[in-house]
Amino acid sequence: MRELAVVVPAYNEARLLPGTLAALAAQSDRDFTLVVVDNASTDGTATLAAGFAGDVRVVTETRPGAGTAADTGFRYAIAGGATKLLRTDADCLPARDWVATGRSLLDRVELACGRSVPRRDENPTWAQRRIYPAVVRAAARIGRWQHRSTTARAPFVLVHGHNLAVTADLYERCGGTPREALEDGAEDVTLLNRAREHSGRIIRADNLVVETSLRRLRGWGPRRTLLWHWDRRYRPTGETVHVR
């Protein structure tokens, strides 16, 4: 295990995972271990992940949930000796400097919450490129009020589970990502709020960039997607819960 590990939870991502693997293989900084957590996939996700052209470990987590899978990956990496951790998802395309930027950020902060933009290869509309991200940013401003705390050592910032960098030390100190069902909570917000109680070295990092899929927005529609972001006021059922 190398000093820096990239954790990628994956459930039935045989269609989109190859793009993520290609983006990681094209990083300007290749000195990392890739930990793909196969969340009981049935479509060959694990086999694809094992074919990554680099230092890769494929870990299995049978209990469903992105937070649970992410926690398994993070703790596997920490147990192996990684001290810097990055996470993205299997439908994302990290920018070419993503690993290098995350490594640099973790030299001075303990948690960096990166920026998410729509995948260009999905041909986003103007509204999907401009209006939807603006609404998400506005929701984060409301979050500063909803998640205010007299004991937090850092302010609330916009966080995406598919784009963050955290030190192993802070991850363990704060208790890490919650091991809960996908529909039960926002695991990225919970991790952020746990971390805020333990560190003042938390930032929003707009230079840490990934492109993410619009499949949730297109599959659920704007209203349901925004209600999902708003404390899970929309709760999908069945397989649709895994649309991320």
C-alpha positions in Angstrom: 0.0 0.0 0.0 1.3 3.4 -1.0 1.2 6.6 1.1 -1.8 7.8 -0.9 -4.9 5.7 -1.7 -7.8 6.4 -4.0 -11.0 4.7 -2.8 -13.8 4.0 -5.3 -17.0 2.3 -4.1 -18.8 0.5 -6.9 -22.1 -1.3 -7.4 -22.9 -2.8 -10.8 -20.7 -0.2 -12.6 -19.4 -2.3 -15.5 -20.7 0.4 -17.9 -19.1 3.5 -16.4 -16.2 2.1 -14.3 -13.9 1.8 -17.3 -14.0 5.5 -17.8 -13.1 6.1 -14.2 -10.2 3.7 -14.4 -9.0 5.4 -17.6 -9.1 8.8 -16.0 -7.1 7.5 -13.0 -4.6 5.8 -15.3 -4.1 9.1 -17.0 -3.3 11.0 -13.8 -0.2 13.2 -13.8 0.6 11.7 -10.4 0.4 7.9 -10.6 2.0 7.2 -7.2 -1.1 5.8 -5.5 -2.9 2.6 -4.6 -6.4 2.2 -6.1 -8.9 0.5 -3.7 -12.1 -0.5 -5.5 -14.8 -1.7 -3.2 -17.1 -4.0 -5.0 -20.4 -3.6 -3.2 -21.8 -7.1 -4.1 -22.0 -6.3 -7.8 -23.4 -8.9 -10.2 -22.2 -7.5 -13.5 -18.4 -8.1 -13.6 -17.4 -4.8 -11.9 -14.8 -6.6 -9.8 -13.2 -8.2 -12.8 -12.9 -4.8 -14.6 -11.5 -3.2 -11.5 -8.8 -5.9 -11.2 -7.6 -5.0 -14.7 -6.5 -1.5 -13.7 -3.1 -0.7 -15.1 -1.5 0.2 -11.8 -1.4 -0.7 -8.1 -5.0 -1.9 -7.4 -6.7 -3.8 -4.7 -10.3 -5.0 -5.1 -12.1 -5.4 -1.8 -15.6 -6.9 -1.3 -18.3 -5.4 0.9 -21.5 -7.3 0.8 -23.6 -4.9 2.9 -25.2 -2.4 0.5 -24.7 1.3 0.8 -22.2 3.8 -0.6 -21.2 5.0 2.8 -20.6 1.4 4.0 -18.5 0.6 1.0 -16.5 3.8 1.2 -15.8 3.1 4.9 -14.6 -0.4 4.1 -12.3 1.0 1.5 -10.9 3.8 3.7 -10.2 1.4 6.6 -8.6 -1.1 4.3 -6.3 1.6 3.0 -5.5 2.9 6.5 -4.8 -0.7 7.7 -2.4 -1.0 4.8 -0.4 2.1 5.8 -2.0 4.8 3.6 -1.9 8.2 5.3 -3.6 10.3 2.6 -7.0 9.2 1.2 -9.0 10.4 -1.8 -12.4 9.2 -2.8 -14.3 9.4 -6.0 -17.2 7.2 -7.4 -17.3 4.8 -10.3 -19.4 7.1 -12.5 -16.8 10.0 -12.2 -13.9 11.3 -14.3 -11.3 12.9 -12.1 -9.3 15.7 -13.8 -5.8 14.8 -14.8 -4.3 16.7 -11.9 -6.8 15.4 -9.3 -4.4 13.1 -7.4 -1.6 15.6 -7.5 -3.9 18.3 -6.3 -5.3 16.1 -3.5 -1.9 15.2 -2.3 -0.8 18.8 -2.2 -3.9 19.9 -0.3 -3.4 17.2 2.3 0.0 18.6 3.1 -1.7 21.6 4.7 -5.3 20.6 5.5 -7.0 17.5 6.9 -10.1 17.5 4.7 -10.7 19.0 1.3 -14.1 19.0 -0.3 -13.7 19.2 -4.1 -15.8 20.6 -7.0 -18.1 18.6 -9.1 -19.0 19.4 -12.7 -21.2 17.5 -15.2 -19.5 14.9 -17.4 -18.9 16.5 -20.8 -19.3 13.1 -22.6 -22.9 13.0 -21.5 -23.6 16.2 -23.4 -25.2 18.3 -20.6 -27.7 21.0 -21.5 -27.1 24.6 -20.6 -29.4 24.2 -17.6 -27.6 21.1 -16.4 -24.2 22.8 -16.7 -25.3 26.1 -15.1 -28.6 26.1 -13.2 -28.4 22.7 -11.5 -24.9 23.3 -10.0 -26.0 26.8 -8.9 -29.0 25.3 -7.1 -26.8 22.8 -5.3 -24.4 25.6 -4.3 -27.4 27.6 -3.0 -28.5 24.5 -1.0 -25.1 24.4 0.6 -25.5 28.0 1.8 -28.7 26.9 3.5 -26.8 24.0 4.9 -24.5 26.4 6.8 -27.5 27.4 8.8 -29.0 23.9 9.1 -25.7 22.4 10.2 -24.5 25.2 12.5 -22.8 24.0 15.7 -21.3 25.6 18.7 -18.7 22.9 19.0 -17.6 22.6 15.4 -14.1 23.8 14.7 -14.6 24.5 11.0 -17.5 26.0 9.0 -19.9 23.9 7.0 -18.9 23.7 3.3 -20.3 22.1 0.2 -19.2 18.5 0.1 -19.6 15.7 -2.5 -18.9 12.2 -1.4 -17.5 11.5 -4.9 -14.8 14.1 -4.6 -13.0 14.5 -1.3 -9.5 14.2 0.2 -8.9 13.4 3.9 -6.0 12.4 6.0 -6.1 8.9 7.6 -5.6 10.5 11.0 -8.7 12.7 10.8 -10.7 9.9 9.3 -10.0 7.7 12.3 -10.3 10.5 14.9 -13.8 11.5 13.7 -15.2 8.0 13.2 -15.3 8.1 9.4 -18.1 7.6 7.0 -21.4 6.2 8.5 -22.2 2.6 7.6 -25.8 3.1 6.6 -28.1 2.3 3.7 -27.9 4.7 0.8 -31.4 6.0 1.3 -31.0 6.6 5.0 -28.7 9.6 5.0 -26.1 11.8 3.3 -22.9 9.9 4.2 -20.7 12.7 2.9 -22.4 15.4 5.0 -22.2 13.1 8.0 -18.5 12.6 7.5 -18.0 16.4 7.1 -19.9 17.2 10.3 -18.0 14.5 12.2 -14.8 15.9 10.9 -15.8 19.5 11.8 -15.9 18.4 15.5 -12.3 17.3 15.4 -10.5 19.7 13.0 -10.4 23.3 11.9 -8.3 22.4 8.9 -11.2 21.8 6.5 -11.7 23.6 3.3 -13.7 23.8 0.1 -11.2 23.2 -2.7 -12.5 24.3 -6.1 -9.3 23.2 -7.8 -9.9 19.5 -6.9 -12.2 18.7 -9.8 -14.1 15.6 -11.0 -16.7 15.3 -13.7 -19.7 13.4 -12.5 -22.6 11.6 -14.3 -26.0 13.3 -14.8 -27.8 9.9 -14.6 -29.5 10.6 -11.3 -30.7 14.0 -12.4 -32.0 12.6 -15.7 -33.4 9.4 -14.1 -35.2 11.1 -11.2 -35.9 14.5 -12.6 -34.9 17.9 -11.1 -37.6 18.0 -8.4 -36.9 14.5 -6.9 -33.1 15.0 -7.2 -33.2 18.2 -5.3 -35.6 16.7 -2.7 -33.0 13.9 -2.3 -30.3 16.4 -1.7 -32.5 18.2 0.8 -32.2 15.7 3.7 -33.6 12.8 1.7 -37.1 14.3 1.3 -37.4 12.0 -1.7 -36.6 8.4 -1.0 -36.2 6.1 -4.0 -37.0 2.4 -3.7 -35.8 -0.8 -5.2 -32.8 -0.7 -7.7 -33.4 3.1 -8.3 -31.8 3.8 -4.9 -28.4 2.8 -6.5 -28.6 5.4 -9.1 -25.8 7.7 -8.0 
